């Protein structure tokens, strides 16, 4: 997990909303190691924390009432955030469900 925190963002995978929808379950909180792009729709009610998202992806998530925050925003809101990271490798993709201790 620490390697992800110092890796250049350009080297991380971009995720489309449709990929997030396919790979997540309702109610999950997920950390996306990369940028979220707007292709497709996100129908599941999840909380998404990611390095970044396109403006259109943010608009679509807001319209679908999906809770979204960048990593920086999440750390500012909750500086003592204590989470366990469970990695789920999907081919060359990385999606991390967040489960509180």
PyMOL commands that set and color helices and strands:
alter all, ss='L'
color gray80, all
select helices_A, chain A and resi 2-6+9-11+17-23+55-63+71-77
alter helices_A, ss='H'
color red, helices_A
select strands_A, chain A and resi 13-16+29-37+47-53+67-70+83-90+93-100
alter strands_A, ss='S'
color yellow, strands_A
deselect
rebuild
show_as cartoon
